[in-house]
Amino acid sequence: MLHNRSILSDAHILVVDDQPDQLRLLIDILRSAGCRISVAFDGSQAYQRALAISPDLILMDVRMPRMDGFTACRLLAQTPETSAIPILFLTAAGSLDERLEGLDIGGVDYISKPFEPAEVLARVRVHLTRESRHRNEPPPAPVAETAGNNVIVRAAIRHLSERLSAPPTVEQLARLVGTNEKRLSRAFREDLGLTVFEYVRAERLSIAQRLLTTTSLSVANIAEEIGFSSAANFATAFRERFGVTPSAYRDERQIREPARTQEPCLDPT
């Protein structure tokens, strides 16, 4: 039971449904098990959230406005950054053809409405356990102290890329790659010319650039999704790195790439 609880309480779940009462019920169920929750209200917003936060698992309704769950699933499966995230569909439909279609496009399971809390947690736990074998566990062969800087740095970056919005401490990261904090810090400085903290910040800001250009998420939402403590801190870091505020950067990109503004808006917020 302690192992099962640990799997759930370490998990970040993206819940996608356009019905507030269904969302509240799922949030209550998952929070009771200690899960961290992010929310989206349709498939297009789900895609943006998943790209920004890399959740451990997605619970997604099938029938939603603007973009349904199946369309979002296809889009997520075609995007390298999100293709490995398990998607469990939520549906009241009993059609075998529909269930098979969902599984065929990349969904891993179905949860039927109305929800049974025990079943929701059981199915989520099963798929988190499967996924944890390659997402959350340390590599089977830790990096030896004799390994070159590049090997150590690449192993560390692999772990950081999975948890960029809430990264491990330098001490924890060093332990994950089989070295010590001093050796890891030296490897980053010598190989990249950056500290671990500077690397994490640079990667977050790089993701922020992409989100500002390709989505309509608000600046505050982007700051939250990539792990900044506040929109003000994010804006300061972005301006120091790129010389403009996030809002000004978005405006400039829209002027330089007018064709992009004709694409369908994925998120009205």
C-alpha angles and dihedrals in degrees: 000000000000090000092050092048091050092054092053098042092052092050129105109206126192110210117199122190135127094215113086095206091054091047093051092050094050092045091052092049095048096041090053086063093047099255122154110236135210121179137213128178102209141009097271093053089045090058092052093047093047092050091050102043107022095219120206092237140359127221105197133182115225103217113054136138124263094010124017126217096259093053091048090049091054091049092049091048091053094051114084094213093056105026095100097051111111112238121203114191122223114210145151091202118109098194112132091207091055093048091049091049091053092051092044094056094051110283113138100203148350131238115198125225129265090054126231106208094216092052093047092053093043094052093043090049093051094054095042089053091053093046094046091068091077104016107047109020123089114257113274092239111045119213110266121232088244092059118114122257093254093057092050094046094048091050091049093047090053090058094043093051090060094052105024095139091052106019126184119257117264089256092052092045092051090052091050092056095042101252139091131268095253093050092047093049091049091049092054093048094047098040102036104015088236138100117240089255092051091050092051092049092048091051092048091051091048089054089047090056090055093046092049090051102040105031138044095227111141119253089248092053092048091050090052095045096052094046107260115146092228142002089247093056090047092050091049093049092046093050092048091052102040104020095240137073119260091251092050091048091053092048092049092050091050090052093048094045105037092163090066092060089064092062118102112275110245098198129023094201 
